[in-house]
């Protein structure tokens, strides 16, 4: 079953071992710019005064991502440092999308990104963005390839605004409807 979560809901989740040991909490999600998948999490300590752990948790070492926690087999799942969270020299695009303008390929401005929507599962990917419109409404826009992300904007297909959702409950339908529409248009074009 496909589950959608806001990236902000994943941040701050505790990271626990299968034995129940609390070993930290998710600080940030690091996405692979070329695939949109989660590459790793950066971690922070738990507690009011805890700071960053300067360690990363690679996605391949995650046992499960649940509604209440991120589970790993044991503490050896964590990287010794956070170098995995840094983008490689060859990697282009990506970066922090919060605050970026979302524009259709035809030039229509849709609003600014306030959060990412993650499709969880074996390989979690960015499935959409929460966007605040110029009318100060928040809508969820599905992502269907190809999406271009630059340092200034997220560029989406022209059909995207027709397939927005007001909440995560209806988001799966909007994702599938947009993907179907784009497949149909590519066969005709």
C-alpha positions as CSV (number, residue, x, y, z in Angstrom):
1,X,0.0,0.0,0.0
2,X,1.3,3.4,-0.9
3,X,1.4,6.0,1.9
4,X,2.0,9.7,1.5
5,X,3.6,11.8,4.2
6,X,4.8,15.4,4.3
7,X,8.6,15.7,4.7
8,X,8.0,17.9,7.7
9,X,6.1,15.0,9.3
10,X,9.2,12.7,8.9
11,X,11.6,15.3,10.3
12,X,11.8,15.0,14.1
13,X,10.7,11.4,14.1
14,X,12.7,9.3,16.6
15,X,15.2,6.8,15.2
16,X,14.9,3.5,17.1
17,X,16.5,0.1,16.9
18,X,14.5,-3.1,16.7
19,X,15.5,-3.7,20.3
20,X,13.8,-0.4,21.2
21,X,16.9,1.7,21.8
22,X,16.4,5.4,21.0
23,X,19.5,6.5,19.0
24,X,18.5,9.9,17.7
25,X,15.9,11.7,15.6
26,X,15.6,12.8,12.0
27,X,16.8,16.3,11.5
28,X,16.6,16.7,7.7
29,X,15.8,14.6,4.6
30,X,18.4,14.6,1.9
31,X,17.0,13.8,-1.6
32,X,18.9,12.6,-4.6
33,X,18.5,15.4,-7.2
34,X,18.5,13.1,-10.2
35,X,15.8,10.6,-9.0
36,X,13.8,12.5,-6.4
37,X,14.3,9.6,-3.9
38,X,15.5,9.9,-0.3
39,X,19.2,9.4,-0.2
40,X,19.6,9.7,3.6
41,X,18.5,11.4,6.8
42,X,20.7,13.7,8.8
43,X,20.3,13.1,12.5
44,X,20.0,15.1,15.8
45,X,20.2,14.0,19.3
46,X,17.0,13.6,21.3
47,X,16.0,16.0,23.9
48,X,15.5,19.7,24.4
49,X,19.2,20.7,24.4
50,X,20.5,18.0,22.0
51,X,22.2,19.3,18.9
52,X,23.1,17.6,15.5
53,X,24.8,14.2,15.7
54,X,26.8,14.8,12.5
55,X,25.9,11.3,11.5
56,X,23.7,10.2,8.6
57,X,21.3,7.3,8.1
58,X,21.4,6.0,4.5
59,X,17.9,5.0,3.2
60,X,19.2,1.5,2.4
61,X,19.9,1.0,6.2
62,X,16.3,1.9,7.2
63,X,14.3,-1.1,8.3
64,X,11.0,0.7,8.3
65,X,9.5,4.1,8.2
66,X,6.3,4.2,10.3
67,X,3.8,6.8,11.4
68,X,5.7,7.2,14.8
69,X,9.3,6.3,14.2
70,X,12.1,5.3,11.8
71,X,13.4,1.9,12.6
72,X,16.9,0.4,12.1
73,X,18.3,-3.0,13.0
74,X,20.9,-1.5,15.4
75,X,23.2,1.5,15.8
76,X,25.6,0.2,13.2
77,X,23.0,1.3,10.6
78,X,24.3,4.9,11.1
79,X,27.2,6.3,9.2
80,X,30.1,7.5,11.2
81,X,29.8,11.0,9.9
82,X,27.4,13.0,7.7
83,X,29.4,13.1,4.4
84,X,26.6,11.1,2.7
85,X,24.3,14.1,3.3
86,X,26.5,16.4,1.2
87,X,25.9,16.6,-2.5
88,X,28.5,15.3,-4.8
89,X,30.5,17.5,-7.1
90,X,28.8,16.0,-10.2
91,X,25.3,16.4,-8.8
92,X,23.3,19.2,-10.3
93,X,20.0,20.7,-9.4
94,X,18.1,19.6,-6.2
95,X,18.9,21.5,-3.0
96,X,16.3,23.0,-0.7
97,X,13.0,23.6,-2.5
98,X,11.2,25.3,0.4
99,X,10.2,28.8,-0.7
100,X,10.8,28.2,-4.4
101,X,8.1,29.4,-6.9
102,X,6.2,26.7,-8.7
103,X,5.5,27.5,-12.3
104,X,3.9,25.5,-15.2
105,X,5.9,25.1,-18.4
106,X,3.4,27.5,-19.9
107,X,4.4,30.2,-17.4
108,X,1.5,30.1,-14.9
109,X,2.6,30.8,-11.4
110,X,1.0,28.3,-8.9
111,X,2.6,29.5,-5.6
112,X,5.6,28.8,-3.4
113,X,6.7,25.4,-2.0
114,X,6.0,25.0,1.7
115,X,6.7,21.3,2.0
116,X,7.4,18.1,0.0
117,X,5.1,15.1,-0.1
118,X,6.9,11.8,0.1
119,X,5.6,8.6,-1.3
120,X,6.8,6.0,1.2
121,X,7.7,2.5,0.3
122,X,10.8,0.5,-0.8
123,X,12.3,3.6,-2.5
124,X,10.6,6.7,-1.1
125,X,10.4,9.5,-3.6
126,X,9.0,13.1,-3.8
127,X,5.5,12.6,-5.1
128,X,4.5,16.2,-4.9
129,X,4.7,19.6,-3.1
130,X,2.6,21.5,-0.7
131,X,2.2,24.9,-2.2
132,X,0.9,28.2,-0.8
133,X,-0.9,30.0,-3.5
134,X,-1.0,33.8,-3.9
135,X,-4.5,33.6,-2.3
136,X,-2.8,32.1,0.8
137,X,-4.4,28.7,0.3
138,X,-2.4,25.5,0.7
139,X,-2.8,22.8,-2.0
140,X,-0.9,19.6,-2.7
141,X,0.4,19.4,-6.3
142,X,1.4,16.0,-7.6
143,X,4.8,15.5,-9.3
144,X,5.0,13.6,-12.5
145,X,8.3,13.3,-14.4
146,X,9.9,15.3,-15.7
147,X,10.0,18.1,-13.2
148,X,12.7,20.7,-13.3
149,X,14.1,22.1,-10.1
150,X,16.5,25.1,-10.2
151,X,17.7,27.4,-7.5
152,X,14.8,29.7,-8.4
153,X,11.8,27.6,-9.3
154,X,10.1,24.2,-9.7
155,X,8.8,23.8,-13.2
156,X,5.9,21.4,-13.6
157,X,3.7,20.2,-16.6
158,X,0.8,22.5,-17.6
159,X,-1.8,19.9,-16.5
160,X,-0.5,19.9,-12.9
161,X,-2.9,22.5,-11.4
162,X,-5.9,20.6,-12.6
163,X,-4.9,17.7,-10.4
164,X,-4.4,19.3,-7.0
165,X,-5.6,18.1,-3.7
166,X,-6.6,19.8,-0.5
167,X,-5.3,17.0,1.7
168,X,-3.3,13.8,1.8
169,X,-6.5,11.7,1.8
170,X,-7.2,12.5,-1.8
171,X,-3.6,12.9,-2.9
172,X,-3.2,9.3,-4.3
173,X,-6.0,9.9,-6.7
174,X,-4.6,13.2,-8.0
175,X,-1.1,11.6,-8.5
176,X,-2.6,8.8,-10.5
177,X,-4.9,11.1,-12.5
178,X,-2.0,13.4,-13.5
179,X,0.2,10.4,-14.5
180,X,-2.6,8.9,-16.6
181,X,-3.1,12.3,-18.3
182,X,0.5,12.8,-19.1
183,X,0.8,9.2,-20.5
184,X,-2.2,9.8,-22.7
185,X,-0.8,13.2,-23.9
186,X,2.6,11.6,-24.7
187,X,0.9,8.9,-26.8
188,X,-1.0,11.5,-28.8
189,X,1.9,13.8,-29.2
